[in-house]
Each structure stands twice: as structure tokens, then as C-alpha cells.
Amino acid sequence: MKKTDRVPLSHFWTPPYWPAWFGLLLLRMTCLLPFRVQIGLGKFLGRVLHRLAAKRRAITRRNLALAFPELSDDERNRLARAHFEALGASLMELGLGRWASDEKLLAITRIEGTEHIDKAVREGRGIILLSAHFTSLEVSGRVLRLRSPPFDAVFRRHRSQFLTEVLRTGREVSARRTIEKSDIKSMVRSLREGTPVWYAPDQSYNRKQSALIPFFGIPAMTNTATGTLARLGNAVTLPFFPTRLPDGGYLLSILPPIEDFPSDDPVEDTKKYVAILEQQIRRCPEQYYWIHRKFKNLPPPYPDYYADLDAWK
């Protein structure tokens, strides 16, 4: 079997996967709870994870120290705890994104900026919905589906084939289809056909079409392919970010097209995206994926920022 082959979830109905299936059943049952109770439960699980997952807690604290040096240790530690609460809420949102009714999601979500999608459609342009890894990413796709033309979603394959298929099929509840992040040809084909592509290229990336670009002032290996994708797909690039609101519910923001994008300089194009992303993160810093090693794989003479994680536990 090739790595890119699809595997039906029924393939995993064997005893080694039964605990995971039981977890999915519990997640399905949480969708019967009132929304605030459901998210509250998720945040409680996040607090438990914060106490138990020492390595991920250390990565989060290290990232926050790099990104927000102006904060005190106590402020960053509180932000780290809030981040784990957001991660717990995101687990509940996996269930919402897969099983909640459209009516329930519409009642707790508002979306701004759909006129930018409408304008691009009228002009016959492709659309890149340029997002990033925020904790409420999965649930946002369900509401986007109700307010956007059918779109394709880019996904990353996980080491676990079972987890890959669970997350991929969950995303396909919202998207017309999923495209693996390395499959640029399929993304371009979708854009040229007029199908929007939901794309989040913000995580650390040190392969072809990458460059060192400052993220909160710290050099980070960054994917620079978005400009090429926009050019080949004749697409406008619309930043798209979800926010979990303090009083409950969500705001989905579709921003105006990035100006002068793409240019002839993919690094400068990517810097524009990173600047917009940083602005969004500062609005809700606990909701960005700080458990990811954003500043890894740096070439000499840059240090290994994760070499001594024990000091950050």
C-alpha cells in the first residue's frame, strides 16, 4: 500500500484501535451537551493535559518566551495554561465540526468578510483562503461551508494512519475534498477550476520553497510557496482566521486580499502573510498552536531553541 493511498476507517475496526473508537464515541456524545458545557469540559481536559504533558508544556513555554519577551514569567505561564485550555476546547470542536448540526453552529458563529469571496467569484479568480493553525480551525470549516462556494482543504498526513483518516474524513464533512500539503499540482488545478483552497502554511517547514523569515522577531523556517500557488492558480489570497470568543461562540474573519500579492519575491510575499498572522495572534495569543516547535531546524549559527526543554517544564 502506498503512503498516499486512502484507507477506509472500517479497516481499523480491530482490537488495537478499540480504545480510540471508544474515545470517538465519547466525543460524539459530548455533542449532545449544551455548547457552554461542552467547551467547559474541553477546557477542564486541557488543564489536566497542562499538568501531565510536561514536554509539550515546556515547548509551549519556550515558544512564548521567544515570542513575548516583554511578558513576565508569571504572565507567560498563565498564557501557557490558557493555551492548554484552548487545546482542550479544540478537542470538543473536533466533535462539533464532524457531528454538530448546521443550526447549532450558525447559532454560535458569526462570519465577516464574505463579500471578498463574492467579489473574487464574480471576477472569475481562484481563491486561496490563507489560514493558520489556531485551535478552533476545524470547527471553522463547517460554518465556512455554509457561506462559501465548495472548497478544497489542505491537510497534513500524521504518523498514525488511523489519526490521519479520522482527521481527514472529519475535514471532508466541510470540504469538497482534501489535498495533501505537498500536492501543489492538485491545489493549482482546483484554483484554476474556480474551487477555493483552504491553506495553512504557517508551521515550521525546511524543504523546497522555504526560507528563514522572522516570526515575532525570531528567525523561523517558513513555507514560501503561497505566492507561487497564487500565481499559477490565478488566485486572490484572502487571509482567513477563526477566533473563539470569550463570551462563547466564534468569529470567522475573512480579510481583504493581500495587496500586491503575489510579487516577484516569494520571501517578501511570505513576510506580508506573517505580519498579518502576527496581528491575529496578538488578538488571541492563547489560541495559536504554541505546542508546535515553530523555531526548529534552524541552520548554523542559530541556536537550537529546544535543546534544554527540562528547564522550561
Buried (B, 14 or more C-beta within 10 A) or exposed (E): EEEEEEEEBEEBEEEEBEEBBEEBEEBEEBBEBEBEEBBBBBBEBBBEBBEEBEEBBBBBBBBBBBBBEEBEEEEBBEBBBBBBBBBBBBBBBBBBBBBBEEEBBBEBBEBEBEEBBEBBBEEEBBBBBBBBBBBBBBBBBBBBBEBBBEBBBBBEBEEEBBEBBBBBBBBBBBBBBBBBBBEBEBBBBBBEEBBBBBBBBBBBBBEEBBBBBEBBEBBBBBBBBBBBBBBBBEBBBBBBBBBBEEEEBBBBBBBEBBEEBBEEEBBBBBBBBBEBBBEBBEEBBBBBBBBBBBBBBBEEEBEEBBEEBEEBE
